[in-house]
Amino acid sequence: MKIKNIVLTGILSFLLLVGCTNIDEHVYDKYPANDFYGTAQGADVALASVYAQVGGNWDGVGYAGADRGWYDLNCFSSDEQVIPHRTTGDWELDFARMYKHDWLPTDSFINNTWRWLYKSIFNANLAVNQLEASKAEPSKIAEAKVLRAFFYYLLIDDFGDVPFYTDNNITVDQIPQASRKVVYDFIVKELTENVETLSATKGGNYYGRFNKWAGYSLLAKVYLNAEVYTGTPEWEKCLAACNKVSEGGFSLHSAAANASSPMGNKYYELFGDVLPDDETILAIFVTANVVSRNIFTVRSLNGPDAQTLFGYSGWNGTIVPKDFFLKFDDKDIRKKQFRYGDQGGGINYSIDVASLDNPGAAPQAGVRNTKFYPVTPSDGGGASNDFPIYRYADILLMKAECNVRLGNPALAKPFVDQVRQRAGLGVLAANPTLDNIYNERGFELNWEGHRRQDMIRFNKFLLANEFRGASADYRKLFPIPTAALDANKGLKQNPGY
Amino acid sequence: MTKSGATQTHTLSFGGGTDTFSYRASISAILQEGVVINSNNNKYIGRIQATQSAIDDKLKLTFNLNTGITESTNSIGSIGRAAFTSNLITNAYVMRPTDPVYDTDGTTYYTDPNVFQYLNPYAAAQTVTNEGQNDNLFGSLKADLDVYDGLTLGWFGSWRKTNSTYGYYMPAESTLAAAIDQKGQANISNNRQNEKLMNISLSYKKVFGDHSINALGLYEWQNQTYQGNFAQARGFINDIATYNALQLGDLSKVQPGDMSSYKNDRTLVSFLGRVNYSYLSRYLITASFRRDGASVFGSNNKWGDFPSASVAWQINKESFMADQKIFNDLKLRVGYGVTGNQQGLYPQNSISLVGGSGVTYFGGSQITNFNVTQNANADLSWETKKQTNIGIDFALLDSRLRGTFDVYTATTDNLLFDYTVPQPPYPFNTIKANVGSILNKGLEISLGYDLIKNENTILTLAGNVSFLKNEVLNLSGSINGVPLNTNYVPWGPSSYLIEGQPIGTFNILHHTGKDNANSETVLDVDGNGIIDQGNTSPDRLINGSALPTYTYAFNPTFAHKNLDISMLFRGSGGNKIYNNLRSSLSYLENIGKANVLDSAIPLGLYTSKYGSDLWLEDGSFLRLENVTAGYNFHFKTVKYIESLRLSLTGNNLFVITNYSGIDPELNMSGSNGFGGDNGIYPRTRSFALGLNVKFK
């Protein structure tokens, strides 16, 4: 009887155990990656997530992101803007270090940019892979490939020789640090093979996306800087790509007076809500706090000044250095973007800034910028102004530059004059020189992320300025971030760092 | 910002029963006022325990039901400007001491518009609502059935359910930048936790003459499910409803992330077999084997086998010890065991997942953005620790001197940690992985001696000391089949896991002085003219570790008739602390911008680009943790009261240390990181008066 009990108990327990050894992992609140991306919708979403990388956000993410990302790295190292350390204790010294060409390989600007770009390339590789696997429309596959080329172009522009890979299922030992030339060749090949396949549609479903015209603009940019990247200039090819863009039927947007606009001129619609598609070729769509954010005005203005204008406090950050500001002609409608001198209400922005780092700039020192005059929704975390990556004025000035460099300054003149006349200035008295074009690019395209690249191409980047002496040649490349070198012993630091 | 806080504890308990049934029930209330203004914590606990015997005492059932309710108003844990985030108290330390609390009108809180995101900590303490409620219910049933001659079948099941709700509201007048911007911001988070445990055991206990055996087989299943949701609203017309009516906020200000919910779970299944054998109560052998499976590991590595064995020898029971008078007890223990660890691992770490990541614009509309959420690691497996220990327990001189000595050495392999991986190709720069091994060695001694021991008086001196030594043996391994060679894994501010060094070794730039501009200078160790601040920089020097190498406690107790007094001293040392807060308060550039220490004047540093060893301090301390004195009254003649105890307790009475910060015992959580002091919520000193009444 008792033996029987034991046996029964044993059998019972055994049965219980068999039922309770399941330790599979359950996922309730996310999607398994493989199942998700394998579907057609998954492939579409993969493409959309690459664009999500382009939009800017906190922590230095994005093309025009907030604080210490790609935009700050490429703009503050140029002559057009800087954030001084303030005597109030605001703004850490690394912002001023950018302007003084004193950046360190450990500075977060550099690491953020690197990480953003490689995360973007990971997403682009995923999109290319999934779109190809799901046999998506060729235009979408081409779009993902062009996006990937865009990120690689930004990488070689900042860092030179960089790790290169196109398949995410690869291990680090198989990712060599490719030379700038090798990656350049890849970019050119990807673009020339895919740009024609892109959609020719402007705006609508293609607003904020690489259509054919944005693709050719990118190709033109790559050729424009070919000499910097490879030592071999490609002015004719750049010109040809610009001419392809012109086939898209672009023109300069009007700069007529507009009393209803806070900036008083239609020109500033180019930096407003939905960017006009007569001139804009590729834009970043922004709805503050939802998709991306545009911080450039709120970051610049002094606290109470922004409070009076928009109802929220400014960050008292970015200023326009005196040398850059003073080049603007008083008649130039593009000078309206600046706030300087007495603004009433106790705000008086001095043009001079005594110190960028220590002891720092006085709270109201420095010219401020409202080129991206906030459009709603907006708050102290940024506004909803879209951001132009490529626009036709840039293409015109590129055409002018190629012509001058090819020895045809007379052909260049109409392009420069067109841009000048739109800004309310007279035509050039003589055929443009490279300096004319360099300056015009500064007037037209300041705060749009082009300046460092332009300064390097025009050999202005290393010149001394108000706050520093001439800088060393190696500063034309940023260092590979220390964190990346630590994680991958196969990487070689750029010379000089 | 602070006040004296009072705490009251009330407990009522009673019990009773018959031969086969007994119960005990109690109810307590612990009402605490915080020492930071606007903080308190009220806890109510009810307990019932019932035991029933049946079938001629062969079946014993034990039932437990505990319920606890906590209501708290919390001080804000992490707040500040973009440049400095810490708790409120630390914010108050750092801000300009000359700033007023109120504007000249005496009612609105002061802010400085020229400072980006100025924070008035007093305004935040007074106006931010931060409330929490936590209900938890725990029930368990244990059944033991005496099956046959020493064979017992046991079943145990328990269920703990925890629900918590936190509400948070920042009004614009709190001076917090986000609250001003959004015209008030409110959120509520609800979290539910379900923890179930069940085990079935079969045990056998038998004495055969000089041999006795005790064997156990056990199966256990545990599951924890975590669920919750979060909602947030901004833009309120006024601050009346705080977080209680999110729908009153401005719906046009809804942002991605304002609504979210989650659910995940983990399961652990264990099989355990254990045998204890003893011969003549002199030789004791224990062997056990367990096989554990956990859902959180990679699909091929969920199960781990963990054997252990130990031997003990009760030497004083040997015949050759029979005549000696010195030892009352002498026991030698030797053991070896392997244990598995899954701590630090969250559900779903091993698999590649896609989650929502805000909103993107594509195809002419705003759509949900999806993104790979983490670096997946399908190889995740158990962290294992192999430990060997030898110990002696002894009692001498009529058991007036008692003590134990233990030495152990343990090697942890497959260390679970967040390792840095190269990006590219990984989309994120860290991965949870099993890489590396660590050696721990230690010696633990505890001694107690009855200095006086007679009928009326006992004075006992007791204490213990532990010496710990650890070394990172190896940090390399492989992830997804690719060799990963890591070293200098970041652990805390300027502290790392470095091969051949203790855990949390400081590897830090060496302060040398200041330059002409009074900016700090540090040693350029490799002399290349560049101060490299990277983790593996040759300019860094090894300088101690963040972990103590010894801890000790001293615990004298004294009792005389109805009076008893006890004290507890506690201390540790051999570690260093990176005093980041002192560094923040020591640069003269901050005069007029933030608070500056007196000691900054003789130091004369205007600014620094570095985090150098200038801020590294000895973290040793000795604390008088507790003193309690009590007096017991016994009533033989009073009708209802059996006894009464009056006691006076003081906690945290003093600390002896060279550390210059608030307290060398850092709270390791929050924004401090390991071994760094970014400001802590101060540890309180408390005095308690106790009254215990035992009714007849």
Interface residues (C-beta under 8 A of the other chain):
Chain A: K2 N5 I6 T9 G10 S13 L16 L17 C20 T21 N22 I23 D24 E25 H26 V27 Y28 D29 K30 Y31 P32 A33 N34 F36 Y37 V45 A46 L47 A48 S49 Y51 A52 G55 N57 R86 T87 T88 G89 D90 W91 E92 L93 L104 P105 T106 W114 R115 Y118 K119 I121 F122 N123 L126 P163 Y165 N168 I170 T171 V172 D173 I175 G204 N205 Y206 Y207 G208 R209 F285 T287 N289 V290 V291 S292 N302 G303 P304 Q307 Y312 S313 W315 N316 G317 N358 P359 G360 P363 P377 D379 G380 G381 T482 A483 A484 L485 D486 A487 N488 K489 Y497
Chain B: A83 D112 P113 N114 V115 F116 V147 Y148 L151 L153 A177 A178 I180 D181 Q182 M198 I200 L202 Y219 W221 S252 K253 Q255 P256 S261 Y262 K263 N264 D265 T267 L268 V269 F271 G293 A294 S295 V296 S299 K302 P347 Q348 S350 I351 S352 L353 V354 G355 S357 G358 V359 T360 Y361 F362 G363 G364 Q366 I367 N369 F370 N371 V372 T373 A376 T420 V421 P422 Q423 P424 P425 Y426 P427 F428 N429 N480 G481 V482 P483 N485 T486 Y488 A517 S519 I530 D532 Q533 G534 N535 T536 S537 E589 N590 G592 K593 A594 Y606 T607 K609
